[in-house]
Amino acid sequence: MEILYEEEGNGYIGLSWEDNIKVWILHIVCKEWSLSTYKRYKKIGERIKDILRSRGIYEIYGLSDTKKEVKFNILFGGELTDIIVETDKGKKKYLIKGVL
């Protein structure tokens, strides 16, 4: 995974290629969550989108364990697909799609 943004002690935004389903996965990990964190991450998200577009990436996906995580992804423009993905460890996750 390539780390695109990191906040020491709080989390990161990373990018990886998922070879099994042939898509780019955006990972967002955030421990401390508040309205100010949301606003900060929205601005950071715009910079991340610019970076991805400059690499020719216009579609990204996320994998969420819970409906709460799905709602988090929707806050950042993601859309829930009808697809449930099973990881190589047998865990089922919701597939979220984002168009840049």
C-alpha positions in Angstrom: 0.0 0.0 0.0 1.2 3.5 -0.8 0.5 6.1 1.9 -0.8 9.3 0.2 -1.5 11.2 3.5 -0.7 10.5 7.1 -1.4 12.2 10.4 0.8 10.9 13.2 -1.2 9.2 15.8 -4.5 9.6 14.0 -4.5 7.7 10.7 -3.8 7.8 7.0 -5.1 7.6 3.5 -3.6 4.9 1.4 -3.9 3.4 -2.1 -3.5 -0.1 -3.2 -4.3 -2.2 -6.3 -6.6 -5.2 -5.6 -5.6 -7.8 -8.1 -8.5 -10.1 -7.4 -11.1 -7.6 -8.5 -8.8 -5.5 -10.7 -9.6 -2.1 -9.0 -7.8 0.6 -7.0 -8.7 0.6 -3.3 -8.6 3.7 -1.3 -8.0 3.1 2.5 -9.1 5.7 5.0 -8.1 5.1 8.6 -9.0 7.8 11.1 -9.0 7.2 14.9 -10.1 10.7 16.1 -13.3 11.8 14.5 -15.0 15.2 14.8 -16.6 17.9 12.7 -13.2 19.6 12.3 -11.6 16.3 11.3 -14.3 15.8 8.7 -13.7 19.3 7.3 -9.9 18.8 7.2 -10.3 15.4 5.5 -12.7 16.9 2.9 -9.9 19.4 1.9 -7.3 16.7 2.0 -9.6 14.5 -0.1 -9.6 17.1 -2.9 -5.8 17.0 -3.0 -5.9 13.2 -3.1 -8.3 13.3 -6.0 -5.9 15.6 -7.9 -3.1 13.2 -7.3 -5.1 10.2 -8.5 -6.4 12.0 -11.6 -2.8 13.0 -12.5 -2.0 9.3 -12.5 -4.9 8.5 -14.7 -7.0 7.0 -11.9 -10.7 8.1 -12.2 -12.4 5.3 -10.3 -11.6 4.1 -6.9 -13.2 1.6 -4.5 -13.3 1.0 -0.8 -14.1 -2.1 1.3 -16.2 -1.6 4.4 -16.9 -4.0 7.2 -20.1 -2.4 8.6 -23.0 -0.2 7.5 -21.4 2.6 9.7 -18.2 2.4 7.6 -20.4 2.6 4.5 -22.0 5.8 5.8 -18.5 7.2 6.4 -17.5 6.5 2.8 -20.7 8.1 1.5 -19.8 11.3 3.3 -16.8 11.5 1.0 -18.8 10.8 -2.2 -18.7 7.1 -2.3 -21.7 5.0 -3.5 -22.6 1.6 -2.2 -22.5 -1.1 -4.9 -24.6 -4.3 -4.9 -21.4 -6.3 -4.6 -20.2 -8.1 -1.5 -16.5 -9.0 -1.7 -14.9 -11.9 0.1 -11.3 -11.3 1.2 -8.6 -13.8 0.9 -9.1 -14.5 4.6 -12.8 -15.3 4.0 -14.2 -12.0 5.5 -17.1 -10.4 3.6 -17.0 -6.6 2.9 -19.3 -4.1 1.3 -17.8 -2.7 -2.0 -18.0 1.1 -2.2 -17.4 3.0 -5.5 -16.1 6.5 -6.0 -15.8 8.4 -9.3 -13.2 11.1 -9.5 
